[in-house]
Amino acid sequence: MEGRREHERQIEQQTLNRITNNLVLRFYYSLDMCTPNSKKQYVSVVMEFINWYEEESIEIFDEDQAKLVTAENVHQYMDWVQRRRELEVSTLQRKIVTLNTFFKFLKRNKIISENPIDSYGRRMKDNSEKEVISLNAEEMKVIWNNIRNAKNTWQSKRDYCLIYLLFTTGLRVSAADEINLQDIDLQNHKIMVVEKLNKKRTINISSNTKDVLEDWIRERKEIMGCWADDVDALFVTKYNKSWKRLGVRAIQAIFKKYTKGIDKKVTPHKARSTYGTMLYQETGDIYLVAEVLGQSSVEATKRYIKTREDKKINVINKIAQNLEI
């Protein structure tokens, strides 16, 4: 566990180093129920907004300036964000949600009287109604072929284990990155993972996943040698002659590398949506899917349910035939 705590401390220090505003610092310390990665994301968005605001208004963002922020300022900021780079709707929504959390904090502490997000005109879509994009069998073949055609190195063996684990467990990328060797119980086919809000849970793994993990752990020990016991992380990388945890950004880059040839943007989260979709298609049990994915509400799980139109039509026709006199 020491390796995980050290990794969290590094993230927290990196986040604190980015904070140049006293209000943001107070906001950061209020996020005591969030993981270090979540705090980092919150701070990144809020600091981006404040830096933009100070540049536009030529004023330091203090308590007095916070009182002056309007919904129109938020609109202008979002327009600026979209002009700089093309972002997915979900990313833009997360920015608004983050700012809403920040302004709620300011209002709760009586720094502002009104939350400008309350008057923000762009309606936020209900994620439960948003169709999740998953991969089909042909697209999965592309990934496995890309891995097979890669050079036979320890990195490609690590990447195969990582990708296989995500597609066979539906883990969030941050949870997979945080897995330590001592979290894995191969004998009982279980892994203890740390997810959102530092929530710990134990997941089950298949026999095939167990075998893939065993192969990588054996390879990991061989390539790391005497350093194998000094780094707790399951997935590692070598940087400046030292070993360290792989990291979420590196995992995202790995997915980008092995999903070339697929005509859609494939992020590590697509492994989760693919697993959730396949699990529901196999079982038809939304509560089981929610439990396996570690979701507290089946409302969120509904996003992983994808029923094909032809399947619905076949069922309707079959019922009609059964009712014929």
MARLUMLUM-610313 format. One record per residue (C-alpha): residue number from 1; x, y, z. Coordinates in steps of 0.5 Angstrom, whole numbers. Example, Ala and Ser with C-alpha at 12.3 -4.5 7.8 and 13.67 -1.06 7.14 Angstrom:
2
+-----+-------+-------+-------+
| num |     X |     Y |     Z |
+-----+-------+-------+-------+
|   1 |    25 |    -9 |    16 |
|   2 |    27 |    -2 |    14 |
+-----+-------+-------+-------+
***
This chain:
325
+-----+-------+-------+-------+
| num |     X |     Y |     Z |
+-----+-------+-------+-------+
|   1 |     0 |     0 |     0 |
|   2 |     6 |     5 |     1 |
|   3 |     7 |     5 |    -7 |
|   4 |     0 |     7 |    -8 |
|   5 |     0 |    13 |    -2 |
|   6 |     7 |    15 |    -5 |
|   7 |     4 |    16 |   -12 |
|   8 |    -2 |    20 |    -9 |
|   9 |     2 |    24 |    -5 |
|  10 |     6 |    26 |   -12 |
|  11 |    -1 |    27 |   -15 |
|  12 |    -3 |    32 |    -9 |
|  13 |     4 |    36 |    -9 |
|  14 |     3 |    37 |   -17 |
|  15 |    -4 |    39 |   -16 |
|  16 |    -2 |    44 |   -10 |
|  17 |     4 |    47 |   -14 |
|  18 |    -1 |    49 |   -20 |
|  19 |    -5 |    53 |   -15 |
|  20 |    -4 |    60 |   -15 |
|  21 |   -10 |    63 |   -12 |
|  22 |   -12 |    63 |    -5 |
|  23 |   -20 |    61 |    -6 |
|  24 |   -18 |    55 |   -10 |
|  25 |   -13 |    53 |    -5 |
|  26 |   -19 |    53 |     0 |
|  27 |   -23 |    49 |    -5 |
|  28 |   -18 |    44 |    -6 |
|  29 |   -18 |    43 |     2 |
|  30 |   -25 |    42 |     2 |
|  31 |   -25 |    36 |    -3 |
|  32 |   -23 |    31 |     2 |
|  33 |   -28 |    26 |     0 |
|  34 |   -25 |    26 |    -7 |
|  35 |   -19 |    22 |   -10 |
|  36 |   -12 |    25 |   -11 |
|  37 |   -14 |    25 |   -19 |
|  38 |   -21 |    28 |   -18 |
|  39 |   -18 |    34 |   -14 |
|  40 |   -13 |    35 |   -20 |
|  41 |   -18 |    35 |   -25 |
|  42 |   -22 |    40 |   -21 |
|  43 |   -17 |    44 |   -20 |
|  44 |   -14 |    44 |   -27 |
|  45 |   -21 |    47 |   -29 |
|  46 |   -22 |    52 |   -24 |
|  47 |   -15 |    55 |   -25 |
|  48 |   -16 |    55 |   -33 |
|  49 |   -23 |    59 |   -31 |
|  50 |   -19 |    64 |   -27 |
|  51 |   -13 |    65 |   -31 |
|  52 |   -18 |    66 |   -37 |
|  53 |   -22 |    71 |   -32 |
|  54 |   -16 |    75 |   -30 |
|  55 |   -13 |    76 |   -37 |
|  56 |   -20 |    78 |   -40 |
|  57 |   -22 |    83 |   -34 |
|  58 |   -15 |    85 |   -32 |
|  59 |   -17 |    84 |   -25 |
|  60 |   -14 |    79 |   -19 |
|  61 |   -19 |    74 |   -18 |
|  62 |   -21 |    75 |   -11 |
|  63 |   -27 |    75 |    -6 |
|  64 |   -29 |    81 |    -9 |
|  65 |   -28 |    79 |   -16 |
|  66 |   -32 |    72 |   -15 |
|  67 |   -38 |    76 |   -13 |
|  68 |   -38 |    79 |   -20 |
|  69 |   -38 |    73 |   -24 |
|  70 |   -44 |    72 |   -28 |
|  71 |   -47 |    67 |   -33 |
|  72 |   -45 |    71 |   -39 |
|  73 |   -38 |    70 |   -36 |
|  74 |   -39 |    63 |   -36 |
|  75 |   -41 |    63 |   -43 |
|  76 |   -35 |    67 |   -46 |
|  77 |   -31 |    62 |   -42 |
|  78 |   -34 |    56 |   -45 |
|  79 |   -34 |    59 |   -52 |
|  80 |   -26 |    61 |   -51 |
|  81 |   -25 |    54 |   -49 |
|  82 |   -28 |    51 |   -56 |
|  83 |   -25 |    56 |   -60 |
|  84 |   -18 |    53 |   -57 |
|  85 |   -19 |    46 |   -59 |
|  86 |   -25 |    41 |   -61 |
|  87 |   -27 |    38 |   -55 |
|  88 |   -33 |    32 |   -54 |
|  89 |   -39 |    35 |   -51 |
|  90 |   -38 |    30 |   -45 |
|  91 |   -32 |    34 |   -43 |
|  92 |   -35 |    41 |   -44 |
|  93 |   -40 |    38 |   -39 |
|  94 |   -35 |    36 |   -34 |
|  95 |   -32 |    43 |   -34 |
|  96 |   -39 |    46 |   -33 |
|  97 |   -40 |    41 |   -27 |
|  98 |   -33 |    43 |   -24 |
|  99 |   -35 |    50 |   -24 |
| 100 |   -42 |    49 |   -21 |
| 101 |   -38 |    45 |   -15 |
| 102 |   -33 |    51 |   -14 |
| 103 |   -39 |    56 |   -14 |
| 104 |   -43 |    52 |   -10 |
| 105 |   -37 |    52 |    -5 |
| 106 |   -36 |    59 |    -5 |
| 107 |   -44 |    60 |    -4 |
| 108 |   -44 |    55 |     2 |
| 109 |   -38 |    59 |     5 |
| 110 |   -42 |    66 |     4 |
| 111 |   -37 |    69 |    -1 |
| 112 |   -42 |    69 |    -6 |
| 113 |   -49 |    70 |    -6 |
| 114 |   -51 |    67 |   -13 |
| 115 |   -48 |    61 |   -16 |
| 116 |   -47 |    64 |   -24 |
| 117 |   -48 |    57 |   -26 |
| 118 |   -56 |    57 |   -24 |
| 119 |   -57 |    62 |   -29 |
| 120 |   -53 |    58 |   -34 |
| 121 |   -57 |    57 |   -41 |
| 122 |   -54 |    51 |   -44 |
| 123 |   -58 |    45 |   -42 |
| 124 |   -54 |    39 |   -39 |
| 125 |   -56 |    33 |   -42 |
| 126 |   -58 |    27 |   -38 |
| 127 |   -52 |    22 |   -38 |
| 128 |   -57 |    16 |   -37 |
| 129 |   -60 |    18 |   -44 |
| 130 |   -54 |    18 |   -47 |
| 131 |   -52 |    12 |   -52 |
| 132 |   -45 |     9 |   -50 |
| 133 |   -41 |     7 |   -55 |
| 134 |   -38 |     0 |   -55 |
| 135 |   -34 |    -4 |   -59 |
| 136 |   -36 |   -10 |   -64 |
| 137 |   -33 |   -16 |   -65 |
| 138 |   -29 |   -14 |   -71 |
| 139 |   -27 |    -8 |   -68 |
| 140 |   -24 |   -12 |   -62 |
| 141 |   -20 |   -16 |   -67 |
| 142 |   -17 |   -10 |   -70 |
| 143 |   -14 |    -9 |   -63 |
| 144 |   -12 |   -16 |   -62 |
| 145 |    -9 |   -16 |   -69 |
| 146 |    -5 |   -10 |   -67 |
| 147 |    -2 |   -13 |   -61 |
| 148 |     0 |   -19 |   -64 |
| 149 |     4 |   -15 |   -70 |
| 150 |     7 |   -11 |   -65 |
| 151 |    14 |   -12 |   -63 |
| 152 |    15 |   -18 |   -58 |
| 153 |    18 |   -13 |   -52 |
| 154 |    16 |   -13 |   -45 |
| 155 |    12 |    -7 |   -46 |
| 156 |     8 |   -10 |   -51 |
| 157 |     7 |   -16 |   -46 |
| 158 |     5 |   -11 |   -41 |
| 159 |     0 |    -7 |   -46 |
| 160 |    -3 |   -14 |   -47 |
| 161 |    -5 |   -15 |   -40 |
| 162 |    -7 |    -8 |   -39 |
| 163 |   -12 |    -8 |   -45 |
| 164 |   -14 |   -15 |   -43 |
| 165 |   -16 |   -13 |   -36 |
| 166 |   -20 |    -7 |   -38 |
| 167 |   -24 |   -11 |   -43 |
| 168 |   -25 |   -17 |   -38 |
| 169 |   -27 |   -13 |   -32 |
| 170 |   -30 |    -6 |   -34 |
| 171 |   -25 |    -3 |   -29 |
| 172 |   -24 |     5 |   -30 |
| 173 |   -18 |     7 |   -32 |
| 174 |   -16 |    10 |   -26 |
| 175 |   -17 |     4 |   -22 |
| 176 |   -13 |     0 |   -26 |
| 177 |    -7 |     4 |   -26 |
| 178 |    -8 |     4 |   -18 |
| 179 |    -7 |    -4 |   -17 |
| 180 |    -2 |    -6 |   -13 |
| 181 |     1 |   -13 |   -13 |
| 182 |    -1 |   -14 |    -6 |
| 183 |    -8 |   -13 |    -9 |
| 184 |    -9 |   -19 |   -13 |
| 185 |   -11 |   -26 |   -10 |
| 186 |   -10 |   -30 |   -16 |
| 187 |   -12 |   -36 |   -12 |
| 188 |   -19 |   -34 |   -11 |
| 189 |   -19 |   -30 |   -18 |
| 190 |   -20 |   -23 |   -14 |
| 191 |   -17 |   -16 |   -14 |
| 192 |   -18 |   -11 |    -9 |
| 193 |   -19 |    -4 |   -13 |
| 194 |   -20 |     3 |   -11 |
| 195 |   -25 |     7 |   -15 |
| 196 |   -28 |    14 |   -14 |
| 197 |   -28 |    17 |    -7 |
| 198 |   -23 |    12 |    -5 |
| 199 |   -28 |     7 |    -5 |
| 200 |   -25 |     0 |    -4 |
| 201 |   -28 |    -6 |    -7 |
| 202 |   -27 |   -13 |    -9 |
| 203 |   -28 |   -15 |   -16 |
| 204 |   -28 |   -22 |   -19 |
| 205 |   -24 |   -24 |   -25 |
| 206 |   -24 |   -30 |   -30 |
| 207 |   -19 |   -36 |   -31 |
| 208 |   -17 |   -33 |   -37 |
| 209 |   -15 |   -26 |   -34 |
| 210 |   -12 |   -30 |   -28 |
| 211 |    -7 |   -33 |   -33 |
| 212 |    -6 |   -27 |   -37 |
| 213 |    -4 |   -23 |   -30 |
| 214 |     0 |   -29 |   -28 |
| 215 |     4 |   -29 |   -35 |
| 216 |     5 |   -21 |   -34 |
| 217 |     7 |   -21 |   -27 |
| 218 |    12 |   -27 |   -28 |
| 219 |    15 |   -22 |   -34 |
| 220 |    15 |   -16 |   -29 |
| 221 |    19 |   -20 |   -24 |
| 222 |    24 |   -22 |   -30 |
| 223 |    25 |   -15 |   -33 |
| 224 |    25 |   -11 |   -26 |
| 225 |    30 |   -16 |   -23 |
| 226 |    32 |   -13 |   -16 |
| 227 |    27 |    -7 |   -17 |
| 228 |    21 |   -12 |   -17 |
| 229 |    19 |   -11 |   -10 |
| 230 |    21 |    -4 |    -9 |
| 231 |    15 |    -2 |   -14 |
| 232 |     8 |    -4 |   -12 |
| 233 |     5 |    -2 |   -18 |
| 234 |     2 |    -8 |   -22 |
| 235 |     3 |    -4 |   -29 |
| 236 |    10 |     0 |   -29 |
| 237 |    14 |     4 |   -34 |
| 238 |    22 |     5 |   -34 |
| 239 |    24 |    13 |   -34 |
| 240 |    31 |    16 |   -33 |
| 241 |    33 |     9 |   -31 |
| 242 |    28 |     8 |   -25 |
| 243 |    21 |     4 |   -25 |
| 244 |    15 |     8 |   -23 |
| 245 |     7 |     7 |   -24 |
| 246 |     5 |     7 |   -31 |
| 247 |     0 |    13 |   -30 |
| 248 |    -7 |    15 |   -33 |
| 249 |    -4 |    19 |   -39 |
| 250 |     1 |    13 |   -41 |
| 251 |    -5 |     8 |   -41 |
| 252 |    -9 |    13 |   -45 |
| 253 |    -3 |    13 |   -50 |
| 254 |    -3 |     6 |   -50 |
| 255 |   -10 |     5 |   -52 |
| 256 |    -9 |    10 |   -58 |
| 257 |    -3 |     6 |   -60 |
| 258 |    -7 |    -1 |   -61 |
| 259 |   -14 |     2 |   -63 |
| 260 |   -11 |     5 |   -70 |
| 261 |   -15 |     2 |   -76 |
| 262 |   -22 |     3 |   -72 |
| 263 |   -26 |     8 |   -75 |
| 264 |   -28 |    12 |   -68 |
| 265 |   -24 |    15 |   -62 |
| 266 |   -23 |     9 |   -57 |
| 267 |   -21 |    11 |   -50 |
| 268 |   -20 |     6 |   -44 |
| 269 |   -27 |     8 |   -42 |
| 270 |   -29 |     4 |   -48 |
| 271 |   -27 |    -2 |   -45 |
| 272 |   -32 |    -1 |   -40 |
| 273 |   -38 |     1 |   -44 |
| 274 |   -36 |    -5 |   -48 |
| 275 |   -36 |   -10 |   -42 |
| 276 |   -42 |    -7 |   -39 |
| 277 |   -46 |    -8 |   -46 |
| 278 |   -44 |   -15 |   -47 |
| 279 |   -45 |   -16 |   -40 |
| 280 |   -52 |   -14 |   -40 |
| 281 |   -53 |   -17 |   -47 |
| 282 |   -51 |   -24 |   -44 |
| 283 |   -55 |   -23 |   -38 |
| 284 |   -61 |   -18 |   -39 |
| 285 |   -60 |   -17 |   -31 |
| 286 |   -59 |    -9 |   -30 |
| 287 |   -58 |   -10 |   -23 |
| 288 |   -52 |   -15 |   -24 |
| 289 |   -49 |   -10 |   -29 |
| 290 |   -49 |    -5 |   -24 |
| 291 |   -46 |    -9 |   -18 |
| 292 |   -41 |   -12 |   -23 |
| 293 |   -39 |    -5 |   -25 |
| 294 |   -39 |    -2 |   -18 |
| 295 |   -45 |     3 |   -20 |
| 296 |   -49 |     5 |   -14 |
| 297 |   -55 |     7 |   -18 |
| 298 |   -58 |     3 |   -24 |
| 299 |   -60 |    10 |   -27 |
| 300 |   -53 |    10 |   -29 |
| 301 |   -52 |     3 |   -31 |
| 302 |   -58 |     4 |   -36 |
| 303 |   -53 |     8 |   -41 |
| 304 |   -50 |     1 |   -42 |
| 305 |   -56 |    -2 |   -45 |
| 306 |   -56 |    -2 |   -52 |
| 307 |   -62 |    -6 |   -55 |
| 308 |   -61 |    -7 |   -63 |
| 309 |   -67 |    -5 |   -67 |
| 310 |   -68 |   -11 |   -71 |
| 311 |   -68 |   -15 |   -64 |
| 312 |   -74 |   -11 |   -62 |
| 313 |   -77 |   -12 |   -68 |
| 314 |   -76 |   -20 |   -68 |
| 315 |   -79 |   -20 |   -61 |
| 316 |   -85 |   -16 |   -63 |
| 317 |   -87 |   -20 |   -69 |
| 318 |   -86 |   -27 |   -64 |
| 319 |   -91 |   -24 |   -59 |
| 320 |   -96 |   -22 |   -64 |
| 321 |   -95 |   -29 |   -67 |
| 322 |   -96 |   -32 |   -61 |
| 323 |  -102 |   -28 |   -60 |
| 324 |  -105 |   -30 |   -67 |
| 325 |  -112 |   -35 |   -66 |
+-----+-------+-------+-------+
***
